[in-house]
Amino acid sequence: MRVAARVGCAMSEYLFNDSHVHLTNYVQEGPDIRDYLAMMGDDIKRSVLFGLPLQQLWSHAEMGDVAMQFRSLNAEQQARADPH
């Protein structure tokens, strides 16, 4: 079974898939996750979301609320993003 068939849309509907973006900059500022989904529009099917940490060890002060923003999305919106 093709991946597109499992998610119920043709791959040709999108220009990109699995794009990589840092949702925050070094001082943990960036667009709201819903604004980012709006920027994806109909061109990007899915996106891997990253914060931009200043250190290797996870720290809320360094990573911000990317995961919590993701959890605030509805199921359809969550299906378009992969937080890391």
Phi and psi in degrees as GROMACS dihedral restraints (atoms count N, CA, C in turn):
[ dihedral_restraints ]
;  ai    aj    ak    al  type     phi  dphi    fc
    3     4     5     6     1   -70.9    20    10
    4     5     6     7     1   148.2    20    10
    6     7     8     9     1   -58.1    20    10
    7     8     9    10     1   -42.0    20    10
    9    10    11    12     1   -59.3    20    10
   10    11    12    13     1   -36.7    20    10
   12    13    14    15     1   -67.2    20    10
   13    14    15    16     1   -34.5    20    10
   15    16    17    18     1   -68.7    20    10
   16    17    18    19     1   -34.9    20    10
   18    19    20    21     1   -93.1    20    10
   19    20    21    22     1    -2.1    20    10
   21    22    23    24     1    79.3    20    10
   22    23    24    25     1    26.0    20    10
   24    25    26    27     1  -149.2    20    10
   25    26    27    28     1   153.8    20    10
   27    28    29    30     1   -78.6    20    10
   28    29    30    31     1   140.3    20    10
   30    31    32    33     1   -61.7    20    10
   31    32    33    34     1   -28.0    20    10
   33    34    35    36     1   -69.3    20    10
   34    35    36    37     1    -9.8    20    10
   36    37    38    39     1   -73.1    20    10
   37    38    39    40     1   -16.0    20    10
   39    40    41    42     1  -119.6    20    10
   40    41    42    43     1   149.8    20    10
   42    43    44    45     1   -86.1    20    10
   43    44    45    46     1   -31.1    20    10
   45    46    47    48     1  -135.9    20    10
   46    47    48    49     1   156.4    20    10
   48    49    50    51     1  -144.0    20    10
   49    50    51    52     1   139.8    20    10
   51    52    53    54     1    61.6    20    10
   52    53    54    55     1    41.7    20    10
   54    55    56    57     1   -68.9    20    10
   55    56    57    58     1   156.5    20    10
   57    58    59    60     1  -115.5    20    10
   58    59    60    61     1   126.3    20    10
   60    61    62    63     1  -141.6    20    10
   61    62    63    64     1   143.1    20    10
   63    64    65    66     1   -93.2    20    10
   64    65    66    67     1   111.6    20    10
   66    67    68    69     1   -70.4    20    10
   67    68    69    70     1   -21.7    20    10
   69    70    71    72     1  -126.2    20    10
   70    71    72    73     1   159.2    20    10
   72    73    74    75     1   -96.5    20    10
   73    74    75    76     1  -168.3    20    10
   75    76    77    78     1   -64.6    20    10
   76    77    78    79     1   -22.1    20    10
   78    79    80    81     1  -105.3    20    10
   79    80    81    82     1    22.7    20    10
   81    82    83    84     1    60.7    20    10
   82    83    84    85     1    37.8    20    10
   84    85    86    87     1  -113.5    20    10
   85    86    87    88     1   143.7    20    10
   87    88    89    90     1  -180.0    20    10
   88    89    90    91     1  -179.2    20    10
   90    91    92    93     1   -70.3    20    10
   91    92    93    94     1   154.4    20    10
   93    94    95    96     1   -62.4    20    10
   94    95    96    97     1   146.5    20    10
   96    97    98    99     1   -59.6    20    10
   97    98    99   100     1   -34.5    20    10
   99   100   101   102     1   -69.1    20    10
  100   101   102   103     1   -36.9    20    10
  102   103   104   105     1   -64.1    20    10
  103   104   105   106     1   -38.9    20    10
  105   106   107   108     1   -64.3    20    10
  106   107   108   109     1   -42.2    20    10
  108   109   110   111     1   -60.8    20    10
  109   110   111   112     1   -38.1    20    10
  111   112   113   114     1   -63.9    20    10
  112   113   114   115     1   -38.3    20    10
  114   115   116   117     1   -64.4    20    10
  115   116   117   118     1   -32.3    20    10
  117   118   119   120     1   -63.9    20    10
  118   119   120   121     1   -33.4    20    10
  120   121   122   123     1    51.9    20    10
  121   122   123   124     1  -138.7    20    10
  123   124   125   126     1  -100.7    20    10
  124   125   126   127     1     7.5    20    10
  126   127   128   129     1   -92.5    20    10
  127   128   129   130     1   -31.9    20    10
  129   130   131   132     1  -114.2    20    10
  130   131   132   133     1   123.3    20    10
  132   133   134   135     1   -77.2    20    10
  133   134   135   136     1   -52.4    20    10
  135   136   137   138     1  -135.6    20    10
  136   137   138   139     1   156.9    20    10
  138   139   140   141     1  -144.0    20    10
  139   140   141   142     1   136.5    20    10
  141   142   143   144     1   -87.7    20    10
  142   143   144   145     1   123.2    20    10
  144   145   146   147     1  -102.5    20    10
  145   146   147   148     1   133.6    20    10
  147   148   149   150     1  -130.2    20    10
  148   149   150   151     1   146.7    20    10
  150   151   152   153     1   -81.5    20    10
  151   152   153   154     1   179.4    20    10
  153   154   155   156     1  -123.1    20    10
  154   155   156   157     1    88.1    20    10
  156   157   158   159     1   -72.8    20    10
  157   158   159   160     1   156.0    20    10
  159   160   161   162     1   -98.1    20    10
  160   161   162   163     1    -6.0    20    10
  162   163   164   165     1  -146.2    20    10
  163   164   165   166     1   164.4    20    10
  165   166   167   168     1   -76.5    20    10
  166   167   168   169     1   -31.4    20    10
  168   169   170   171     1   -81.0    20    10
  169   170   171   172     1   132.2    20    10
  171   172   173   174     1   -65.0    20    10
  172   173   174   175     1   135.8    20    10
  174   175   176   177     1  -146.7    20    10
  175   176   177   178     1   133.1    20    10
  177   178   179   180     1   -56.4    20    10
  178   179   180   181     1   -39.0    20    10
  180   181   182   183     1   -62.8    20    10
  181   182   183   184     1   -30.5    20    10
  183   184   185   186     1   -90.1    20    10
  184   185   186   187     1   -38.9    20    10
  186   187   188   189     1   -91.6    20    10
  187   188   189   190     1   -18.4    20    10
  189   190   191   192     1    70.3    20    10
  190   191   192   193     1  -151.3    20    10
  192   193   194   195     1  -111.8    20    10
  193   194   195   196     1    31.1    20    10
  195   196   197   198     1   -56.9    20    10
  196   197   198   199     1   -45.6    20    10
  198   199   200   201     1   -65.2    20    10
  199   200   201   202     1   -41.0    20    10
  201   202   203   204     1   -69.1    20    10
  202   203   204   205     1   -35.4    20    10
  204   205   206   207     1   -62.6    20    10
  205   206   207   208     1   -43.1    20    10
  207   208   209   210     1   -60.5    20    10
  208   209   210   211     1   -44.9    20    10
  210   211   212   213     1   -64.6    20    10
  211   212   213   214     1   -21.7    20    10
  213   214   215   216     1   -79.3    20    10
  214   215   216   217     1   -10.4    20    10
  216   217   218   219     1   -77.7    20    10
  217   218   219   220     1   154.9    20    10
  219   220   221   222     1   -76.7    20    10
  220   221   222   223     1   171.1    20    10
  222   223   224   225     1   -58.7    20    10
  223   224   225   226     1   -40.2    20    10
  225   226   227   228     1   -64.1    20    10
  226   227   228   229     1   -41.9    20    10
  228   229   230   231     1   -68.6    20    10
  229   230   231   232     1   -41.3    20    10
  231   232   233   234     1   -60.7    20    10
  232   233   234   235     1   -30.9    20    10
  234   235   236   237     1   -66.1    20    10
  235   236   237   238     1   -14.1    20    10
  237   238   239   240     1   -99.2    20    10
  238   239   240   241     1    -0.1    20    10
  240   241   242   243     1  -138.9    20    10
  241   242   243   244     1   148.0    20    10
  243   244   245   246     1  -127.3    20    10
  244   245   246   247     1    97.1    20    10
  246   247   248   249     1   -72.9    20    10
  247   248   249   250     1   142.0    20    10
